[in-house]
Amino acid sequence: MNNEVKLLGAWPSPYVLRVRIALNMKSVKYDFHEEKLSSKSQLLLQSNPIYKKIPVLIHKEKPLCESLIIVQYVDDVWFSASPILPSDPYDRAIARFWTVYIDQTLYPTMRSIRGASEEDEKKRLIEEVRKGLTMLEGVFKDSSKGKGFYGGDQIGLLDIALGSFLGWLRVVEIINGVKLLDQNNTPELLKWAERFCAHSAVKDVMPETGRLLEFSKTLAKG
């Protein structure tokens, strides 16, 4: 077992997925400690005493919290392979801006769809997510510069930030009988999503949609 790098997480978490993808991109060997969401381990509580949540990366016995902070740390420490953040300062700032939008606006709106009791409210939230994805389609065209990913030839920060939510996006589509990524409104993102999920750093850690769907049903019961 590799004791230098540990990741505390849970398989359904898109935030944990981000870190796993980043570590895979850098070919970093790590121990994955599966946390039970109903019963947090003592190691987790000690490692993240402020928020008491996953993911937590422990590197050389030093803990780090918050997914995007961890991803950027991984990029800084293992800098010699597959850079995650853009080298250009402006491109780096733009990538960070849109990751904040995804975390603070797009994903919370997507999560709110499940709890919407009124049909009109649900439709409004679905439309908000569609608008957000349409904007990110435009960002993709600008950032990718005609290549396969937001990061160009290789997965970058924005790819990881958005791609980590693809499984849950599909769950929302299935439960609500809608298409959020489609050929008419987001054709480039649709193709990007296929490339992202097939990437060697992603395919073995991306949760299966069916398994996420079953997990979402247990959340609904709770």
Summary of the structure (lengths in Angstrom):
residues: 222
radius of gyration: 17.4
end to end distance: 35.4
largest distance: 51.9
contacts: 664
relative contact order: 0.13
helix: 56%
strand: 9%
